[in-house]
Structure formats: structure tokens, C-alpha cells
Amino acid sequence: MMEQMQETTSHISSERAVDEIDHARAQEYALLSVLLSRSPDIQMIGRLALLRGDASPLGSAHTALGQAAGRTNEESAAREYFGLFAGLGKSPLLPYASHYLTGSLYGRPLGRLRETLQQLGVESTAGNSEPEDHVAIVCEVMAGLIRGDIVSPAGADREFFKKHLAPWIRRFFVDLENAQSADFYASVGLLGRTFVDIETEGFALSS
């Protein structure tokens, strides 16, 4: 959905070492990004059904996602995704920062996000019609910042989270978790809410 433009500044390295914890964080953001950008195909559902977690909150969320994948199929997941996000259900979800922060689409949060993405040298992939404040896109950017795929100074992921995710994204995941028409995607909401809580706590402790 997003791609990085050629970066000419040489003093910022994209070869930062990614430790085990950051690798796991990037994987969580990448998984959320994929699941929120489109419904899973049969191969992904099969892989998700193998998920097993531990007794921690995040481990339990992984277990719940695996169990939900085990009782769905590609067609059911696609119908659920369409019903949740295409605006045809009783309470369609609008997964955009502008909606959650201003009550309308294409608002100031989107403008501020576009400024940040421009500073990072990131632009939309050709053919992508979603505004950049879509939840899947901001999760994708977080994954790129953590992995070092997006050229940025140390701590850029914390600043991006604080500015562009923290004000709204937990509310979105809570809404997804509690959506009446959600089954598989309720577990995605649980995973997102749990992971965002861990991220929020971790950033607070390291500040």
C-alpha cells in the first residue's frame, strides 16, 4: 500500500539492527495491516489456524485468533470483511483516523499524516485508493519504521505512534472487537487492542 521514495540523506541509516523484540513488534503490525487491508485467503487462514499462544494477554489474543481462523473459511471471512467495512451493515466501521478524531473523512489528521509521510519519504503505492490514515496503512508504516525499511532516525516509531496512532486506534480496535457482525474479525480487534495496550505501556516506560 505504501512505498518509500529514494532517500538522498546519508546520515540516517536504514540498516539499524532490529532486535528480537522489535522483530516481533514489526510482525504484529504487519499482520494487522494485512488483515485490515483485505480478507484473508485460504492459505493465510490455514497459517493463522495454527497459532497457539501462551497465558499472557498477547498470547491469549493469538490463541483466540487461531481458534477464530479454525472455524472460518475464505468465503465467510470475505463476507464478514465486506459487511464490516463496505458500509452495508447496520454499523459499518470506518477505519480512518480522520473519522475517529473529527467525525468526517479527509480531515486534518490525514493532512498531518501526509506531512509526516512526506518527511519520511513515503508515498502511496500506485493504484491504492485508500486515504493514508486507513488503519491498515498506519500499521504498515509502523512495521516499516520498526524494521528499518523506512529510513528514519532512532525513535521514529515512537513518535509516529504517539502522533498518528495513539489518539484513536485503540477505539477502533475496541469497536471491531465488539462489532455485532464480527466473529473472525472480533479476534483481530482483540489482538489489535491488546497489542496497542502493550505498545502504549512500553513507550510510556521508555520515555
C-alpha positions as CSV (number, residue, x, y, z in Angstrom):
1,M,0.0,0.0,0.0
2,M,2.9,2.3,0.7
3,E,6.3,2.6,-0.7
4,Q,9.4,4.6,0.2
5,M,10.8,7.1,-2.2
6,Q,14.5,7.3,-2.9
7,E,16.2,8.9,0.1
8,T,19.3,11.0,-0.5
9,T,20.2,11.8,3.0
10,S,23.2,9.6,4.0
11,H,23.4,10.4,7.7
12,I,20.4,8.3,8.6
13,S,20.9,4.6,8.1
14,S,18.2,2.1,7.2
15,E,20.5,-0.7,8.3
16,R,19.7,-0.4,12.0
17,A,19.9,-3.6,13.9
18,V,16.4,-5.0,14.7
19,D,16.4,-6.9,17.9
20,E,14.2,-9.8,18.7
21,I,11.5,-7.7,20.4
22,D,11.3,-5.2,17.6
23,H,11.2,-8.0,15.1
24,A,8.1,-9.4,16.9
25,R,6.6,-5.9,17.1
26,A,7.0,-5.4,13.4
27,Q,5.4,-8.8,12.7
28,E,2.3,-7.9,14.8
29,Y,1.9,-4.6,12.9
30,A,2.4,-6.3,9.6
31,L,-0.2,-9.0,10.4
32,L,-2.7,-6.4,11.5
33,S,-2.0,-4.4,8.3
34,V,-2.7,-7.4,6.1
35,L,-5.8,-8.5,7.9
36,L,-7.2,-5.0,7.9
37,S,-6.4,-4.2,4.2
38,R,-8.3,-7.3,2.9
39,S,-9.9,-10.5,4.0
40,P,-7.5,-13.5,4.4
41,D,-7.2,-16.1,1.6
42,I,-7.3,-19.8,2.3
43,Q,-3.5,-20.1,2.8
44,M,-3.4,-17.3,5.4
45,I,-6.4,-18.8,7.2
46,G,-4.6,-22.1,7.3
47,R,-1.5,-20.5,8.8
48,L,-3.5,-18.5,11.3
49,A,-5.4,-21.6,12.4
50,L,-2.0,-23.0,13.6
51,L,-1.4,-20.0,16.0
52,R,-1.0,-21.0,19.6
53,G,-0.2,-18.6,22.4
54,D,0.8,-18.6,26.0
55,A,-1.0,-17.3,29.1
56,S,0.0,-13.7,28.6
57,P,-2.6,-11.2,27.2
58,L,-1.0,-11.2,23.8
59,G,-0.6,-15.0,23.8
60,S,-4.2,-15.4,24.6
61,A,-5.1,-13.0,21.8
62,H,-3.0,-15.1,19.4
63,T,-4.9,-18.2,20.6
64,A,-8.2,-16.6,20.1
65,L,-7.2,-15.6,16.5
66,G,-6.1,-19.1,15.8
67,Q,-9.4,-20.5,17.1
68,A,-11.4,-18.0,15.0
69,A,-9.4,-18.9,11.9
70,G,-10.1,-22.6,12.6
71,R,-13.9,-22.0,12.4
72,T,-14.0,-19.8,9.3
73,N,-13.2,-20.1,5.6
74,E,-12.2,-17.8,2.8
75,E,-15.8,-17.1,1.8
76,S,-17.1,-16.4,5.3
77,A,-14.1,-14.2,6.1
78,A,-14.6,-12.2,2.9
79,R,-18.4,-11.7,3.7
80,E,-17.5,-10.6,7.2
81,Y,-14.9,-8.2,6.0
82,F,-17.2,-6.7,3.4
83,G,-20.1,-6.4,5.9
84,L,-17.9,-4.7,8.4
85,F,-16.0,-2.2,6.2
86,A,-18.0,-1.7,3.0
87,G,-20.8,0.3,4.6
88,L,-23.6,-2.1,4.1
89,G,-24.0,-3.4,7.6
90,K,-26.0,-1.9,10.4
91,S,-23.0,-0.3,12.0
92,P,-20.2,-0.2,9.4
93,L,-16.8,0.6,10.7
94,L,-14.8,3.5,9.2
95,P,-11.2,2.6,9.9
96,Y,-9.7,6.1,9.4
97,A,-8.0,8.4,11.9
98,S,-10.0,11.4,10.5
99,H,-13.3,9.7,11.2
100,Y,-12.4,8.8,14.8
101,L,-10.8,12.2,15.6
102,T,-13.1,14.6,13.6
103,G,-16.2,12.6,12.7
104,S,-15.6,13.1,9.0
105,L,-13.2,11.7,6.3
106,Y,-10.3,13.5,4.8
107,G,-9.8,15.7,7.8
108,R,-6.9,17.4,9.5
109,P,-5.5,14.1,10.9
110,L,-5.0,13.0,7.3
111,G,-3.2,16.2,6.4
112,R,-0.9,15.9,9.3
113,L,-0.2,12.3,8.5
114,R,0.6,13.1,4.9
115,E,3.1,15.7,6.0
116,T,4.9,13.1,8.2
117,L,4.9,10.6,5.4
118,Q,6.4,13.1,3.1
119,Q,9.1,13.9,5.6
120,L,9.8,10.1,5.8
121,G,10.0,9.8,2.1
122,V,7.0,7.5,1.9
123,E,4.3,7.7,-0.7
124,S,1.2,5.7,-1.7
125,T,1.7,2.8,-4.0
126,A,0.2,3.4,-7.4
127,G,-3.3,2.2,-7.7
128,N,-4.1,2.5,-4.0
129,S,-7.3,4.4,-3.5
130,E,-7.4,4.4,0.3
131,P,-6.5,7.6,2.2
132,E,-3.3,7.3,4.1
133,D,-5.0,7.4,7.5
134,H,-6.6,4.0,7.0
135,V,-5.7,1.7,9.9
136,A,-4.0,-0.9,7.7
137,I,-1.7,1.8,6.2
138,V,-0.6,3.3,9.5
139,C,0.1,-0.3,10.8
140,E,2.1,-0.9,7.7
141,V,4.1,2.2,8.3
142,M,4.8,1.3,11.9
143,A,6.1,-2.1,10.7
144,G,8.4,-0.4,8.2
145,L,9.7,2.1,10.8
146,I,10.5,-0.7,13.3
147,R,12.2,-3.0,10.8
148,G,14.2,-0.1,9.3
149,D,12.6,-0.5,5.9
150,I,11.7,3.2,6.1
151,V,14.7,5.4,6.5
152,S,14.3,7.2,9.8
153,P,16.1,8.3,13.0
154,A,16.0,6.1,16.1
155,G,12.8,6.6,18.0
156,A,10.8,7.4,14.9
157,D,8.3,4.6,15.6
158,R,7.6,6.0,19.0
159,E,6.9,9.5,17.6
160,F,4.8,8.1,14.7
161,F,2.7,6.0,17.2
162,K,2.3,8.9,19.6
163,K,1.2,11.4,16.9
164,H,-0.8,9.2,14.4
165,L,-2.0,6.1,16.2
166,A,-2.3,6.7,20.0
167,P,-5.1,9.3,19.7
168,W,-7.6,6.9,18.0
169,I,-6.5,3.4,17.1
170,R,-7.4,1.7,20.3
171,R,-11.0,2.9,20.0
172,F,-11.1,1.4,16.5
173,F,-9.9,-2.0,17.7
174,V,-12.5,-1.9,20.6
175,D,-15.2,-1.2,18.1
176,L,-14.0,-4.0,15.9
177,E,-13.8,-6.4,18.8
178,N,-17.4,-5.6,19.8
179,A,-19.0,-5.4,16.4
180,Q,-22.2,-7.5,16.3
181,S,-21.4,-8.9,12.9
182,A,-17.8,-9.8,13.7
183,D,-16.6,-13.3,14.5
184,F,-13.2,-13.8,12.9
185,Y,-12.6,-10.1,12.9
186,A,-13.6,-9.7,16.5
187,S,-10.4,-11.7,17.3
188,V,-8.5,-9.3,15.1
189,G,-9.9,-6.5,17.2
190,L,-8.9,-8.3,20.4
191,L,-5.4,-8.8,19.0
192,G,-5.1,-5.1,18.0
193,R,-6.5,-3.8,21.3
194,T,-4.1,-6.0,23.3
195,F,-1.1,-5.2,21.2
196,V,-1.8,-1.4,21.3
197,D,-2.1,-1.5,25.0
198,I,1.3,-3.2,25.2
199,E,2.8,-0.7,22.8
200,T,1.4,2.2,24.8
201,E,2.8,0.9,28.1
202,G,6.2,0.1,26.5
203,F,6.5,3.6,25.1
204,A,5.5,5.2,28.4
205,L,8.1,3.1,30.3
206,S,10.9,4.0,27.9
207,S,10.2,7.7,27.7
